[in-house]
Amino acid sequence: MELRHLRYFIAIAEEQNFTRAAERLGIQQPPLSQQIRQLEQELGTPLFRRLTRKVELTEAGASFLSDARAILEQVERAKNSVQRFSRGEAGRIRIGFAGATYFQPEVTALIRDYRAHYPGVQLLPEQSNTALLVEGLRSGEIDVAFVRPPIGGADGLNTQLLVEEDMLVALPAAHRLSRQAALPLSALAEETFILFPRAISPGLYDNLISAFHQAGFSPRLGQEAPQIASIVPMIDAGFGISLVPRSVSQIRTEGVRYVPITAPVPAAPIGIAYRQDQHSVALAHFVALAREKRPHAPARPE
């Protein structure tokens, strides 16, 4: 029994006539009759009663009609599902977010645009840090991640720059410099800085230390924050000051002020990282959409 036998049978049952069914199917009537006889022989029972001008279903035929329709409907659903996967319109993408990248409007805009273009793809978010997300990418536990490049130890990964946001000085509202319109880094040489552990985002950490050195001082480091988003409440609690990506200034509290930095301004880039050997069409669409956001930033192997 083949699917065409089911289609032939359904056409005859609906038309109640071999000739009309053959015309509907685009085949000759004698071969159609032969195919139905073969089907009845395989099933071991007549499916139709042949009358003078029409045919009608036997009791067995009526029962078989429901099953035949259900089978073809299921086949069609399976076919559509496979085609949607092959076009990248279905599936899932496990997305990692590092270093408070989820505060950056370009990141949320990319997610929003992707969901609008591909609503059938399930996005599974996971918050972590750059170092752990790189491990997750390499092990296959994460499909794509928003990271703070440059990233180390990432053989086999590509990165695509999405946005470069500037850094701001974050300091207590009562601090003597909190009302300044802008500050040079050199004005902060005597301050105690709250930074995150270098291990969670080596690239961003090294960029910050380099910026301090270019400003003519080595920072006095105080208590470390477990992650970038934790820095703001620690400033409010009086542990010190810090430099944070501009998007983190969305964390609003009465006890913290954000002040721009005069040139040269340290940058906090955000990129997406993904495996070079990935074969997901859905993920390829995600990467392509990210490229549209930053068309002149080529994907780079790490």
C-alpha positions as a LaTeX table, in Angstrom:
\begin{tabular}{lrrr}
\hline
Residue & $x$ (\AA) & $y$ (\AA) & $z$ (\AA) \\
\hline
Met1 & 0.00 & 0.00 & 0.00 \\
Glu2 & 1.32 & 3.43 & $-0.97$ \\
Leu3 & 0.10 & 6.94 & $-0.31$ \\
Arg4 & $-1.20$ & 7.21 & $-3.86$ \\
His5 & $-3.57$ & 4.31 & $-3.14$ \\
Leu6 & $-5.07$ & 6.33 & $-0.29$ \\
Arg7 & $-5.42$ & 9.41 & $-2.48$ \\
Tyr8 & $-7.10$ & 7.35 & $-5.22$ \\
Phe9 & $-9.47$ & 5.76 & $-2.72$ \\
Ile10 & $-10.45$ & 9.12 & $-1.15$ \\
Ala11 & $-11.09$ & 10.69 & $-4.56$ \\
Ile12 & $-13.45$ & 7.86 & $-5.58$ \\
Ala13 & $-15.22$ & 7.96 & $-2.21$ \\
Glu14 & $-15.79$ & 11.71 & $-2.55$ \\
Glu15 & $-16.78$ & 11.68 & $-6.24$ \\
Gln16 & $-18.78$ & 8.41 & $-5.94$ \\
Asn17 & $-17.73$ & 7.73 & $-9.52$ \\
Phe18 & $-14.60$ & 6.20 & $-11.05$ \\
Thr19 & $-14.66$ & 8.38 & $-14.18$ \\
Arg20 & $-15.01$ & 11.67 & $-12.30$ \\
Ala21 & $-12.35$ & 10.58 & $-9.81$ \\
Ala22 & $-9.96$ & 9.73 & $-12.65$ \\
Glu23 & $-10.50$ & 13.18 & $-14.19$ \\
Arg24 & $-9.88$ & 14.84 & $-10.81$ \\
Leu25 & $-6.67$ & 12.84 & $-10.36$ \\
Gly26 & $-5.50$ & 13.38 & $-13.93$ \\
Ile27 & $-5.17$ & 9.71 & $-14.76$ \\
Gln28 & $-7.04$ & 7.22 & $-16.97$ \\
Gln29 & $-10.02$ & 5.36 & $-15.51$ \\
Pro30 & $-8.84$ & 1.77 & $-16.21$ \\
Pro31 & $-5.54$ & 2.11 & $-14.26$ \\
Leu32 & $-7.48$ & 3.72 & $-11.41$ \\
Ser33 & $-9.87$ & 0.79 & $-11.25$ \\
Gln34 & $-6.92$ & $-1.61$ & $-11.27$ \\
Gln35 & $-5.21$ & 0.23 & $-8.38$ \\
Ile36 & $-8.39$ & 0.07 & $-6.27$ \\
Arg37 & $-8.81$ & $-3.65$ & $-6.96$ \\
Gln38 & $-5.22$ & $-4.19$ & $-5.81$ \\
Leu39 & $-5.95$ & $-2.19$ & $-2.65$ \\
Glu40 & $-9.07$ & $-4.23$ & $-1.92$ \\
Gln41 & $-7.12$ & $-7.45$ & $-2.45$ \\
Glu42 & $-4.43$ & $-6.29$ & $-0.02$ \\
Leu43 & $-7.02$ & $-5.35$ & 2.59 \\
Gly44 & $-9.00$ & $-8.54$ & 2.00 \\
Thr45 & $-12.38$ & $-6.83$ & 1.65 \\
Pro46 & $-14.37$ & $-4.75$ & $-0.86$ \\
Leu47 & $-14.30$ & $-1.01$ & $-0.21$ \\
Phe48 & $-17.01$ & $-0.06$ & $-2.72$ \\
Arg49 & $-20.29$ & $-1.38$ & $-3.97$ \\
Arg50 & $-20.33$ & $-0.91$ & $-7.74$ \\
Leu51 & $-23.75$ & 0.35 & $-8.83$ \\
Thr52 & $-24.95$ & 1.26 & $-12.32$ \\
Arg53 & $-24.13$ & 4.96 & $-12.29$ \\
Lys54 & $-22.11$ & 5.37 & $-9.14$ \\
Val55 & $-20.24$ & 3.61 & $-6.38$ \\
Glu56 & $-20.86$ & 3.77 & $-2.66$ \\
Leu57 & $-18.72$ & 2.80 & 0.30 \\
Thr58 & $-19.14$ & $-0.51$ & 2.05 \\
Glu59 & $-19.14$ & $-0.49$ & 5.85 \\
Ala60 & $-15.44$ & $-1.41$ & 5.78 \\
Gly61 & $-14.83$ & 1.30 & 3.16 \\
Ala62 & $-16.48$ & 3.97 & 5.32 \\
Ser63 & $-14.25$ & 3.01 & 8.25 \\
Phe64 & $-11.16$ & 3.00 & 6.04 \\
Leu65 & $-12.03$ & 6.46 & 4.67 \\
Ser66 & $-11.62$ & 8.10 & 8.09 \\
Asp67 & $-8.26$ & 6.39 & 8.60 \\
Ala68 & $-7.05$ & 7.22 & 5.08 \\
Arg69 & $-7.86$ & 10.92 & 5.55 \\
Ala70 & $-6.14$ & 10.98 & 8.93 \\
Ile71 & $-3.02$ & 9.33 & 7.46 \\
Leu72 & $-2.75$ & 11.83 & 4.61 \\
Glu73 & $-3.35$ & 14.75 & 6.98 \\
Gln74 & $-0.57$ & 13.48 & 9.23 \\
Val75 & 1.75 & 13.05 & 6.25 \\
Glu76 & 1.00 & 16.62 & 5.16 \\
Arg77 & 1.69 & 17.94 & 8.67 \\
Ala78 & 4.98 & 16.05 & 8.79 \\
Lys79 & 5.94 & 17.36 & 5.36 \\
Asn80 & 5.11 & 20.95 & 6.35 \\
Ser81 & 7.05 & 20.59 & 9.59 \\
Val82 & 10.16 & 19.31 & 7.82 \\
Gln83 & 9.95 & 22.08 & 5.25 \\
Arg84 & 9.60 & 24.73 & 7.98 \\
Phe85 & 12.71 & 23.36 & 9.71 \\
Ser86 & 14.59 & 23.32 & 6.42 \\
Arg87 & 13.68 & 26.98 & 5.85 \\
Gly88 & 14.66 & 27.96 & 9.39 \\
Glu89 & 11.05 & 28.80 & 10.30 \\
Ala90 & 10.90 & 26.29 & 13.16 \\
Gly91 & 13.25 & 24.91 & 15.78 \\
Arg92 & 14.92 & 26.42 & 18.81 \\
Ile93 & 17.94 & 28.58 & 19.58 \\
Arg94 & 19.61 & 28.59 & 23.00 \\
Ile95 & 20.84 & 32.16 & 23.56 \\
Gly96 & 23.32 & 33.26 & 26.22 \\
Phe97 & 23.60 & 36.79 & 27.60 \\
Ala98 & 26.82 & 37.95 & 29.24 \\
Gly99 & 27.87 & 40.97 & 31.27 \\
Ala100 & 24.50 & 42.79 & 31.42 \\
Thr101 & 24.30 & 42.76 & 27.61 \\
Tyr102 & 20.52 & 42.42 & 27.93 \\
Phe103 & 20.36 & 46.11 & 28.95 \\
Gln104 & 21.66 & 47.20 & 25.53 \\
Pro105 & 18.78 & 48.33 & 23.25 \\
Glu106 & 20.47 & 46.90 & 20.13 \\
Val107 & 20.44 & 43.46 & 21.75 \\
Thr108 & 16.77 & 43.53 & 22.65 \\
Ala109 & 15.93 & 45.02 & 19.24 \\
Leu110 & 17.68 & 42.11 & 17.51 \\
Ile111 & 15.74 & 39.58 & 19.60 \\
Arg112 & 12.48 & 41.41 & 18.93 \\
Asp113 & 13.12 & 41.60 & 15.16 \\
Tyr114 & 14.05 & 37.93 & 14.97 \\
Arg115 & 10.89 & 36.88 & 16.82 \\
Ala116 & 8.82 & 39.01 & 14.43 \\
His117 & 10.46 & 37.39 & 11.36 \\
Tyr118 & 10.53 & 33.82 & 12.71 \\
Pro119 & 7.74 & 33.37 & 15.30 \\
Gly120 & 7.93 & 29.59 & 14.97 \\
Val121 & 11.47 & 29.41 & 16.39 \\
Gln122 & 11.67 & 29.04 & 20.15 \\
Leu123 & 14.30 & 31.24 & 21.83 \\
Leu124 & 15.68 & 29.90 & 25.11 \\
Pro125 & 17.60 & 32.60 & 27.05 \\
Glu126 & 20.34 & 31.93 & 29.59 \\
Gln127 & 22.18 & 34.56 & 31.62 \\
Ser128 & 25.83 & 33.93 & 32.47 \\
Asn129 & 29.23 & 35.52 & 31.87 \\
Thr130 & 31.44 & 35.59 & 28.80 \\
Ala131 & 33.87 & 32.91 & 29.99 \\
Leu132 & 31.15 & 30.37 & 30.85 \\
Leu133 & 29.21 & 31.11 & 27.68 \\
Val134 & 32.31 & 30.42 & 25.58 \\
Glu135 & 32.53 & 27.03 & 27.28 \\
Gly136 & 28.83 & 26.47 & 26.60 \\
Leu137 & 29.27 & 27.31 & 22.94 \\
Arg138 & 32.18 & 24.94 & 22.53 \\
Ser139 & 30.36 & 22.10 & 24.30 \\
Gly140 & 27.18 & 22.64 & 22.30 \\
Glu141 & 25.04 & 23.63 & 25.29 \\
Ile142 & 24.56 & 27.14 & 23.86 \\
Asp143 & 23.91 & 27.97 & 20.19 \\
Val144 & 24.72 & 31.69 & 20.18 \\
Ala145 & 25.76 & 34.18 & 22.85 \\
Phe146 & 25.93 & 37.91 & 23.35 \\
Val147 & 29.43 & 38.42 & 24.69 \\
Arg148 & 31.92 & 41.19 & 25.46 \\
Pro149 & 34.76 & 40.72 & 22.94 \\
Pro150 & 37.58 & 40.09 & 22.58 \\
Ile151 & 37.14 & 36.59 & 23.92 \\
Gly152 & 39.96 & 34.15 & 24.55 \\
Gly153 & 40.13 & 30.35 & 24.42 \\
Ala154 & 37.50 & 30.25 & 21.72 \\
Asp155 & 38.96 & 28.20 & 18.89 \\
Gly156 & 36.24 & 27.17 & 16.47 \\
Leu157 & 34.03 & 30.18 & 17.22 \\
Asn158 & 33.09 & 33.19 & 15.12 \\
Thr159 & 32.24 & 36.58 & 16.57 \\
Gln160 & 30.13 & 39.25 & 14.92 \\
Leu161 & 30.35 & 42.77 & 16.35 \\
Leu162 & 26.90 & 44.17 & 17.13 \\
Val163 & 27.48 & 47.46 & 18.94 \\
Glu164 & 30.24 & 49.43 & 20.66 \\
Glu165 & 28.85 & 51.39 & 23.57 \\
Asp166 & 30.83 & 53.93 & 25.54 \\
Met167 & 31.53 & 53.68 & 29.24 \\
Leu168 & 30.23 & 56.01 & 31.93 \\
Val169 & 31.50 & 56.84 & 35.40 \\
Ala170 & 29.07 & 55.49 & 37.99 \\
Leu171 & 29.46 & 57.06 & 41.43 \\
Pro172 & 27.44 & 57.80 & 44.56 \\
Ala173 & 24.97 & 60.67 & 44.24 \\
Ala174 & 26.64 & 62.39 & 47.19 \\
His175 & 30.11 & 62.19 & 45.60 \\
Arg176 & 31.84 & 65.53 & 45.01 \\
Leu177 & 32.10 & 64.79 & 41.24 \\
Ser178 & 28.56 & 63.50 & 40.70 \\
Arg179 & 27.25 & 66.82 & 39.34 \\
Gln180 & 29.95 & 67.25 & 36.71 \\
Ala181 & 28.81 & 67.36 & 33.08 \\
Ala182 & 31.71 & 65.07 & 32.09 \\
Leu183 & 34.88 & 63.76 & 33.70 \\
Pro184 & 38.36 & 62.81 & 32.46 \\
Leu185 & 39.55 & 59.49 & 33.83 \\
Ser186 & 42.54 & 61.23 & 35.39 \\
Ala187 & 40.17 & 62.96 & 37.82 \\
Leu188 & 39.41 & 59.53 & 39.33 \\
Ala189 & 42.99 & 58.54 & 40.13 \\
Glu190 & 42.46 & 58.61 & 43.92 \\
Glu191 & 39.15 & 56.75 & 43.90 \\
Thr192 & 38.45 & 53.16 & 44.91 \\
Phe193 & 37.06 & 51.16 & 41.99 \\
Ile194 & 34.58 & 48.32 & 42.01 \\
Leu195 & 35.30 & 45.94 & 39.14 \\
Phe196 & 34.12 & 42.46 & 38.28 \\
Pro197 & 36.47 & 39.43 & 38.37 \\
Arg198 & 38.69 & 39.35 & 35.29 \\
Ala199 & 37.87 & 35.68 & 34.72 \\
Ile200 & 34.25 & 36.39 & 33.77 \\
Ser201 & 35.07 & 38.89 & 31.00 \\
Pro202 & 38.83 & 39.17 & 30.35 \\
Gly203 & 38.50 & 41.37 & 27.26 \\
Leu204 & 36.41 & 44.08 & 28.91 \\
Tyr205 & 38.45 & 43.94 & 32.13 \\
Asp206 & 41.71 & 44.42 & 30.24 \\
Asn207 & 40.21 & 47.30 & 28.24 \\
Leu208 & 39.33 & 49.06 & 31.48 \\
Ile209 & 42.75 & 48.56 & 33.06 \\
Ser210 & 44.38 & 49.79 & 29.85 \\
Ala211 & 42.18 & 52.92 & 29.89 \\
Phe212 & 43.26 & 53.68 & 33.46 \\
His213 & 46.92 & 53.29 & 32.53 \\
Gln214 & 46.49 & 55.57 & 29.50 \\
Ala215 & 45.00 & 58.15 & 31.86 \\
Gly216 & 48.20 & 58.00 & 33.90 \\
Phe217 & 47.36 & 55.85 & 36.92 \\
Ser218 & 46.84 & 52.33 & 38.18 \\
Pro219 & 43.38 & 51.95 & 39.73 \\
Arg220 & 42.93 & 51.30 & 43.42 \\
Leu221 & 40.75 & 48.18 & 43.37 \\
Gly222 & 38.27 & 47.53 & 46.14 \\
Gln223 & 35.60 & 44.89 & 46.61 \\
Glu224 & 34.82 & 42.91 & 43.45 \\
Ala225 & 31.27 & 42.68 & 42.15 \\
Pro226 & 30.13 & 39.17 & 41.14 \\
Gln227 & 28.83 & 40.52 & 37.82 \\
Ile228 & 28.51 & 43.84 & 35.98 \\
Ala229 & 24.87 & 44.37 & 36.96 \\
Ser230 & 25.85 & 44.02 & 40.65 \\
Ile231 & 28.17 & 47.03 & 40.50 \\
Val232 & 25.39 & 49.63 & 40.74 \\
Pro233 & 23.90 & 48.49 & 44.07 \\
Met234 & 27.44 & 48.18 & 45.48 \\
Ile235 & 28.11 & 51.81 & 44.52 \\
Asp236 & 24.85 & 52.78 & 46.22 \\
Ala237 & 26.06 & 50.92 & 49.32 \\
Gly238 & 29.26 & 52.97 & 49.38 \\
Phe239 & 31.85 & 50.42 & 48.24 \\
Gly240 & 33.38 & 52.82 & 45.69 \\
Ile241 & 32.89 & 53.98 & 42.10 \\
Ser242 & 33.17 & 52.23 & 38.76 \\
Leu243 & 33.04 & 52.47 & 34.98 \\
Val244 & 30.02 & 50.78 & 33.45 \\
Pro245 & 28.68 & 50.37 & 29.89 \\
Arg246 & 26.18 & 53.10 & 29.00 \\
Ser247 & 23.30 & 50.63 & 28.78 \\
Val248 & 23.77 & 49.78 & 32.48 \\
Ser249 & 22.64 & 53.34 & 33.27 \\
Gln250 & 19.12 & 51.99 & 32.76 \\
Ile251 & 19.48 & 50.71 & 36.31 \\
Arg252 & 18.12 & 53.75 & 38.11 \\
Thr253 & 18.54 & 54.38 & 41.82 \\
Glu254 & 18.50 & 57.62 & 43.79 \\
Gly255 & 21.88 & 56.87 & 45.28 \\
Val256 & 23.86 & 56.54 & 42.01 \\
Arg257 & 24.76 & 59.05 & 39.29 \\
Tyr258 & 26.15 & 58.36 & 35.82 \\
Val259 & 28.61 & 60.85 & 34.32 \\
Pro260 & 30.03 & 60.81 & 30.75 \\
Ile261 & 33.79 & 60.47 & 30.23 \\
Thr262 & 35.77 & 62.97 & 28.18 \\
Ala263 & 37.83 & 61.65 & 25.27 \\
Pro264 & 39.37 & 59.17 & 24.94 \\
Val265 & 36.29 & 57.22 & 26.06 \\
Pro266 & 36.73 & 53.51 & 26.84 \\
Ala267 & 34.39 & 51.28 & 24.84 \\
Ala268 & 32.43 & 48.19 & 25.85 \\
Pro269 & 31.74 & 46.22 & 22.65 \\
Ile270 & 29.01 & 43.62 & 22.38 \\
Gly271 & 29.10 & 40.88 & 19.79 \\
Ile272 & 27.46 & 37.57 & 19.08 \\
Ala273 & 29.55 & 34.40 & 19.19 \\
Tyr274 & 28.64 & 31.10 & 17.57 \\
Arg275 & 30.33 & 27.91 & 16.41 \\
Gln276 & 31.96 & 27.92 & 12.99 \\
Asp277 & 30.61 & 24.42 & 12.31 \\
Gln278 & 26.98 & 25.15 & 13.18 \\
His279 & 24.44 & 23.84 & 10.64 \\
Ser280 & 21.18 & 25.29 & 11.98 \\
Val281 & 19.28 & 27.28 & 9.35 \\
Ala282 & 17.38 & 29.09 & 12.13 \\
Leu283 & 20.66 & 30.19 & 13.69 \\
Ala284 & 22.02 & 31.23 & 10.28 \\
His285 & 19.02 & 33.56 & 9.96 \\
Phe286 & 19.78 & 34.99 & 13.42 \\
Val287 & 23.39 & 35.69 & 12.46 \\
Ala288 & 22.29 & 37.25 & 9.16 \\
Leu289 & 19.89 & 39.56 & 10.99 \\
Ala290 & 22.70 & 40.60 & 13.36 \\
Arg291 & 24.85 & 41.36 & 10.31 \\
Glu292 & 22.15 & 43.65 & 8.95 \\
Lys293 & 22.37 & 45.62 & 12.18 \\
Arg294 & 26.13 & 46.08 & 11.68 \\
Pro295 & 26.68 & 45.49 & 7.94 \\
His296 & 30.34 & 46.60 & 7.83 \\
Ala297 & 31.53 & 44.42 & 10.71 \\
Pro298 & 32.72 & 41.07 & 9.29 \\
Ala299 & 32.44 & 37.82 & 11.22 \\
Arg300 & 35.82 & 36.98 & 12.69 \\
Pro301 & 37.19 & 33.62 & 13.81 \\
Glu302 & 38.49 & 33.72 & 17.36 \\
\hline
\end{tabular}
